[in-house]
Each structure stands twice: as C-alpha cells, then as structure tokens.
Amino acid sequence: MNQSPQIGILLFLIGVFCADIIRTPSVLLGSIFTIGILLLFFQNKIRPIIWGTFGFLIGSIFLLWNIPTPENLPFTEIANQEQEISIEGIIISFPQQKEKKIIFDFEIHKKEKTENKIQKIQVSSYGIKNLHYGQTLKISGKIVRPKPFEGFAYDRFMAKENIFAIMPNAKIFPSEKAISLSYWQEFWKTLFFVREKIEWNIRNTIPFPESEYALGIILGADSGIPKNIIEEFRISGLLHLLALSGFNITIILTIVFWALQRLPRFWKLTIALGLIFIFVGITGASSSVVRAAVMGGVGAIALQIGRKQNILWILTLSLFAITIQNPFLLFSDPSLQLSVLAVLGLIFIYPIIQKHWNPFLKKLFPSIIVETFGATLAAQVFTIPFMIYSFHQISLISPFANILVVPITSFAMLFSGLCTVPYIGIFAMPFAYILLHFSLWIAHLFANIPNAQISLSAISPWHLVWMYGIIFLYYWWYYKEINILKTFLK
C-alpha cells in the first residue's frame, strides 16, 4: 500500500489537534517542524514529506476555519444581556434527568421570515419531568454563552457538540404551535420511545439501586444512580463503566466473539458490528454513543485481526471521519481520547498478554474470563496515564477493581438487556440482579480501602509524554523495534 496518503491523514489529525490547542495561525509554522520530523523517517523520499506537510497544513487550516467568530455565533445580539426572551421550538435530544434538573437540546424556530434560521441551544430547568424528544414547547429565560470556570474549558466542552448558547433555569410551558417533525426526527422519536420503554421495563423488573446501575451500563443513563455509588465508583477507578465508551463496547464484543467462536471470522465481525448498530439506535445515537461505537468497532476488529498496521490504519480512518464531522473532538472530548487509548492498548499490549499470560490462566479459569481480563488489563495500561493527567488523581486499586468488575459487569449488561424481553425477562432478572449487586459490592469494598485513591498536583503534558514513552519503550524492548510509525506504515 502506498504509504504517502496514510502519512497525510495522520498528519492531518495532528494538525487539527495542535491547532485546537493553540488556536492561532502561528500553529501553521508547525509545518516546518513537521518537515524535520518526516525527514528522520523518510530521508530520501520526497512524496511522504510532501503529503505529511500538506496534511498538517490542511488539518490546521480546517480547525481554524471552523472556529466560530463572535459575528456568526447564534444569538450574538442577545446573549449575555440582562433580558429574558420567550421562544418556541422542539426538543431535539433525549432529555436527561439529573436529580431535580432536566437538560435537553432545543431547536428554535424564529417567527421572522427574514431570519427563519433554526438555531440550537441547551436548556436546563428545575422541577420539570416527563419531557420527550420532538415535544413542542415554549420556553423563557436568559440566553448566555458558555464560559470557562475553575480551570474547566466549559465553552470548548459545549462547542464540541455545536452548542454555543445555553438557557439555564428556563421556564417551560406547553406550546399550542404545531411544529412538524422531519422524517429523520420522526425516526429518532420512535427510537427514543423504545428507549423509554427499556428504561421502564428495567426499573420495574430489577430492584433499586441495581436497576439504575443497569441503566448506566446499558444506556449511559446515570442520572438516577445515588451519589454515594458514583463516588465509590470514582474512588475505585470504575467511573468509566457508568458512561458509554468504546472500551465498554469492546468488552461486550469480547463476550460476543467468545459465544460465536465456532463461526468464521467474517461472520463473527458481521454479527458483532450489526449488534453495535442496533445498540447505537436503541441508546438514541447521541454523538458520544456514535463515537464510542466507532471506537468499540475498531477495538473489536483489533481483537479479531491482530495485525497492527491494518488496525492502526482503520483507527486512523475512523478518527479522520469523526474529525471531518466535528474537528473540535480530538482535543476537547475526553471520552473519545480514552476510547482511542483503550484501542491502542488492545493493539499493542493485548498480544503480549495473550501470548504469555492467557495460556497459563486458561488452565485455571474459563477462557471468556481470561480473555476479558486480558482486554481489560491492556486497556488499563494505556488509559491510566491519561486519567492521571486529566483528573490529577490516581486510584491505586483501579487495575484490580477493573479486572474483577468489568467481566462481571459485561455479563450483567447481557442479563439486564434480557430483562426487557417479554417472557425471558422474568428468568433473566435473578442473574442480572446478582451480578449487578456483586459489582456494586466490589466497588463499595474497594472504595473503602484506606488511601485507595491519592490526589496529585497537576502534571504538565510533558509528564504525560514521558509516561507513554515508558510504555512504548517497553513495547520496543519486547519486540526489539523502536519505530512504531513503521509498524503503522509497513
């Protein structure tokens, strides 16, 4: 395969990432540094150098071009002014209930024909329940722009979902105005209706709080989980289980592959990817779920194919497609970054575990437990440094807690899902409850270990580079090949 386009796409992604950090045209000077780096790898080859430099430049320009200016931001004329407005429109996301507050995205229809533009804002309100996707509402309140606070780049966090204006503490009223939904919106309305039925079935089949934990691991709906359980999961390093991620989906697919191990690889992958598609639809296909599904699919292929250069190319193309759709995700979406790192762990570390540990462990435990253990450990190796950098904390018992809880939770997801199936649910419920309860008990047990989690001072990006440098040095020592890039381009 001609390696030049691969270099171009890889450097395009690096250009987007660097431009999002600096957000100034001076990042374009990085093309000079790019040329120098590429010369080290391709000393007498001009095409990869041209493709790489061109890719970095295009990526930087693409990001800078998409940064909204104050003139074209929605509601520039009224945002952050001390005035309340009333607007009508429809709910265009699955409303998230967080204790007494409900949050949803709202599509606004302006009355003036000359300004008949559809704008999107995020709305939050207290004391309101039972809102649905596609519901027509009249809301009133002050529209403001997201602003950074306490070191958290809230504006960038919202911008990655194309939200540039919010209405906190909105007053919500029924609307008599009829706003027709598009065919696409009708499709999502139907899917969200199915999701509501799933939530209702689980809550009425599995006792509390296990039912809320089941909704968290199946649908990413963590709003009903008690705060003390969320805190225990945070301390024990299990919080990622309550949010849908590529890592979670990969672990689920590990079980699918085990169950279908007698089938040819093509059919295993086809069935697994089909399940991902169904899963995305049922959960509402939010942008975060779609990204998790993409990374989970790549992880699934990595587990089956095992050829590093092919998987890295698939991973790069997946990130390229995600970036074209929204260039702000590479730098501002921690869930995407964790998913990518988990996949890299499966690519680089899992083969080592599979070769040296799995044969011995399979003599003691069932193969599905051993394979889930290996995938979990491989993903943990690559995600822990990033967790330290992002959250300035390290859970000393996180690897052990994950190795125990993740396999159990994977089966808990399976049986919890079966609880929603008529006639089968009554038989699946006891198994789901036992697995869910045991997972919560382990999280509680580990969270109460003294000094289970320690706080760290903020570390610089260079510390992060050093930590991953150590991981890759071990990889090089094991395989006796330091040039990871050539593995990708082989």
N, C-alpha and C positions, 0 to 999 in steps of 0.2 A: 504494500500500500504506500502511495506517495505520502511522505511524512509532512510535507510543507503545509497542506491545509490543516492538519492536526495542530501544528505549531501555531498557525494563525488563529484558530479558535481558542486554544489555550491562552495565548497572549491577549486575545480579545477579552476574555474573562478577567485576567489580571488587570488589564487596563480599566475595565469597569470598576473593579474593586478599589484600585488605587485612586481613581477619580472621585469615587464616593467618599473616600477618607478625606481628601484634600479639598475637593470641590472648588478648584481654581484652575484656570487654564495652564498654570505653571506645571501641572502634572504631565502635560504633553512633553516636557523636557525629559520625562522618564523614558521616552523612546531612545534617547542616546544611551542611557544605562542598559536598556533592553538589547540594543545592538551589541554592546560589550559582552553581556551575558551569553547571547547567542553565538558570538564568535568563539567562546570557550568550548561550546558543544559542536559547532559546525565550522571548523576552521577554514576550510576551502570550498564551502558550499554556500553560494550566494542566495539560492531560492528560499531556504528556510529562514535566513536572516531577513529577507525582504518580506516574506509572509508574516513572520513574527512581529517585526516592527510595524507593519501595516495593521496587523490585528490589534496591537496595543494602542495605536493611534485611534483607530475606529472605535474601539471599546471606550476609550477616554472621552472622545467626542460624543458618543452615543449617550453616555451618562450625563455629561454636562448639558447636552441638548435637552434632556428630559427633566432637568431640574426646573420646577415652576418658578416663575418670577412673580413679584407682588402684583403686577398688572394682570396676569392671567389666572391668579388664584380665585377659586369660587368665593363669592361674597366679599370681595376686597372692599367694596364700598360700605359694608355694614359690619364686618367682623371687628370684634374688639371695641365696638361702640356701645355706650350705655343706653341701649334701646332694645325693647322687645319687639319681635315681629311674629306674625302668625302665618303659617304656610300649610299647604295641603300636599299630600302625596301618598306613597305606598311604602310599606316595609319590604326591603329587598335583601334581608338576611334572616337567618334563624334567630329569633330573639333569645338572648342569653340572660337567664335569671340569676343574679348574684345576690343572694340574701334578699334584701328589700329593694334592690335596684334592678331594673331591666335595661338592657343595652341592645340596640339594633341599628342597622344602616337604613337610611331613609332617602328615598328618591323623590325629589321635589319637582313639581310641575308649576312653572310660573304662568300667571294669567296673561301677562302682556304678550301679544303676538310677536312683537319685535324682539322680545327676549325669551322666546319659547325654548329655552335650553333646559335640559334635565341635569340637575346637579345632585350630588350625593353628600350627605353629612352623616355623622354618627350621633345618635340621640340616646340620652340616658334619662331615666325618670324613676321616681320612688313611689312605691305603693300601687304600682300597676302590675297586673298579671294577665295571663291568658291572651297574649297578643300572638298573631300568626303571620307568617310570610304572605305577602300580597294583600294584606289588610289595608284599607284606605283610612287615613287618619288626618286630623287637623291638630297641629302642634304649635305651641307658642313658647317663646323664651328668647334668650340672648345667644346669638351665634358668635363664637370665638374661634380663634386659631389655636391649635395645639402648640404648647411652648415647652421647652426643656425645664426640668425641675430636679433638684437634688442630684445633679450629675447624670440624670436619665434623659436621653435624647428623645423625648416623647413625640416631638414633631416628626422626627425621622421614622420612629416606630409606626406612627399613623400613616405617614406618606407611603410606606411600603404597601399599604392596602388602598392607596389612592384616596385617602381621607385627608382633606386639608382644612376642614371646618367641623366643629362639634357644637352641639347644643346640650349642655349639662342642665340637669334639673328642669327638664322640659315639662310643660303642662300638656296633657294629652286628652283629646276629645274625639268622639266619633265624627266622621265626616259624611255628609249627605251627598257629596260629589261622587259620581261614578267614574272611576278611572279603570279602563280596561287593561288587562294584562296581555303582554305579548305571548306568543306560543311558547317561547323559551321560559318565560316566567310562570306560565301555567304548568309546564313540566316540572319546574322546581317546587312549585306549590304542592304538586302531587307527591313528590319525593319527601318533602318536609312533613306532609301529612302522615306518610308511612313512618317517618322518624318519630313523630309524636306518639303513634300507636306503639312503637317499640318501647319508648320510654314508659308509657302507661303500663304495658304488659310486665316489664321488668319490675317496676315499683310495686305492682300488685301481685307479683309472684315470689320475689325474693325479699326477705325482711330487711329493714333498715338497721345499720348503715351499709350493709353489704350490697344492697341494691344500688345505692349511689356510687359506690366504688365500681360496680359492674358497668354503670353508665359512663363512668370516667374512662375505663379502659376500652370500652367498645366504641363510644361515640365522642369521647373527649369532653363530655359534659360534666364538669367538676363543680358546678355551682351549688349542688346540694350536699357535697361532702363536708362533714363537720370540720371546723378549723383545726381541732386538735389532731385529726387524722392527717390533714395536709401538712401540718408542722412535723409530725412523726415521719412522714414520707420525705420531707425536705431534709431532716437531720440524718436519716439513714440513706440518703442518696437515691431514693426511689421516686422522686417527684416526676421524673420524665414519664412514668407509667400513666399518670393522670392526664397527659396531653398526647394526642395522636402524633406519632413521629415515624420517620422511616425505619427507625430501629425497632419500634413495636411491631410494625407491619412485617418486617423481615423475620422477626422471631415467630410470628404467626405462620408465615410461609414455611419456616423450617419444619413445623409440625405437619403442614400440608404435604411437603415433599416426603416426609417420613411415611405418612399414611399412603402416599402414592408411589412408594419406592419401586414397586414392581413394574410400573409403567415406563415407557421410553421417555427420555429427557424432554423431547419436543412436547409430548402430551402433558407432562408434569408442569412445564413452564406455561403452556397454553391455559391449563386449568387454573394455575396459580394467578396468572395475570388477569384472567376472567373474574376470579374472586375479588381481586383488587378493584376492578372496575365496578362491580356490584357494591362493594364496601364503600367506595367513594360516593356513589349515588345515594345510598341509604343515609350516610352521615351528612349529606347536604352539599358535598362538593365545594366546601369553602376553600379558599386559596391555600390555607395551611394544610388542609387534608389532601388536596391535589399534590402539593409539593411532597408531603410525606409519602403518598402513594407512589410518586415517581421514584423517590429515593428507595422506598421499600422494594419496588420492582427491580431497580438496579441491584440492590442487595441480594434479592432472590436469584437473579441471573448470576451474580458473583458466586453464590454458593453452589450453583449447578455447573457453571462452565469452568471456573477456576483459572482461566488464562488471564493473567494480569493485564497484558496490553489490550486485549479486547474489552475487558471490563472497564478499564480506565478510559477508553475511547467512548464507550457507552455512557459512562458517568459524565464525561466532558460534554457530550452532545446533549444530555439531559439538562445539565446546568446552562448550556447555551440557549436551549429552548425556553427554560424558565426565565433567564435573564432578558431575552428578547421581549417576553411578555411584560416583565417588570424589572427594570435594571437596578432598582433600589434594594432588592432582596439579598444580594450577595453579601453586602456589608451590614445590613440592618435587620436581618432575620435570623436570630439565634437558633431557632428550631431547624431551619434549613442547614445552617452550618453544622449543628450537631448531627443531623442526618447524614451529611456528606462525610463527616469524620467517622461515623459508625460504619459506613460503607467502606471507607478506606481501611478501617480495622479488619473488616471481613476479607478485603483483598490481600492485605499484607501479613496480618497476624494469624488469621484463622488457619491458613495452610500449615503453619508451623505447629499450632495446637493439634490440628487434625493428624499430622504425621507422627508426633511424638507422644501426645497425651491420650488421644482418643483410643488407640488400640488397647492401652492398659486399662483405661476407665471402663471400656465396654465389657471387660471381664467382670466388673463389679456392679455396673448399673445398666439399665435398658439403653439402647442406642439413642432413642429420642431425647432422653435426659442428657446424655453425653454430648450430643450434637448441639442442643440448646445451650448447654453450659459453655461449650467452646465458642459459639457465636456471641454469647453474652460477654464472655471474658475478652474476646477480640475487640468488640465494640467499646468496652470499658477502657481498654488501654489507650485508645485514640481519643476518647471524649473527656477523660478526667482532666488533662491539662487545660483544655478549653473551659471546663467548668470552674477550675481554679481561677483562671484569668477573668472570666465573666462575673463570677459571683463572690470572689475573694474569700471563698470558704472551701474546705475540703472535708469530706466525710471519710474518716479513716476506715469505717466499716462498710462503705458503699460497695466495693467489689464483692465482698462476702454476701451482703444483703441482696445484691442483684443476682448473684449466682443462685441463691436459694429461691428468691421470689419470682424472678422472671419466668422460669419454666412453669411454676405453679400458676402464675397469672395467665400464661398462654393457654393452658387448659381451662382456666376459669373463664376466659373470654369465649372459648368454644362452647362450654356448657351454658354460660349465660346467654349466648346467642340462641341456643336450642330452647331456652326457656320461653322464647317468643313464638315458637312453632306450636300450633294447635295440637293437642293430644300428646305430643312429645314433651312439651314443657313441664308437665307435672312429674315426669320421670327424671328429667334433667335437673330440676331445681335442687334436690338434696346434694348432688355432686357439685353444682355451682356454688351453693351456699358454703359447703365445707371448704372448698378451695379458696373462695373469697375471704372467708373468715380466717383461714390459716394464713393467708397473705397479710391481712391486717394485723394479725397477732405477731407475725415475724417482724413487721415494720415497727410495731409498738415495742417489741423486745429489744431490737437493735437500737431504736431511738433512745432508750433509757439506759444504754451503756454509758458510763461516765466518760466524758471527753470524746464522745463518738464523732463529734464534728468540731473542728477548730477554725477560728477566724484568722484570716491572713490580711496583711496590708496589701494594698493594690500593687499589682506587678505590671511591669511595662510589657509592651509587645515583644521586646527582645527576649524577655524571660520565656515567653510562650514559644518563640522560635527555638530557644535553647532546649526546652523540654521536648519538642517534637524532633529536634536534631538528635537527641539521645535515642529516641525511638528508632529513627532511620539509621543511625549508626549501628544499633543492634541488628537491624534488618540486614544491613550491609555485611556485618561480621558473620551473620548466619549464612547468607547466600554468596558472600565474597564478591559482591558487585555494588559499588557505591553509586553508579549512575542510574538513579531511579528514572530519570527522564528517558533514558534509552530503553528502559523496560517498556515504557509507555509507547515509544516510537518504533519499537522493534518490528 
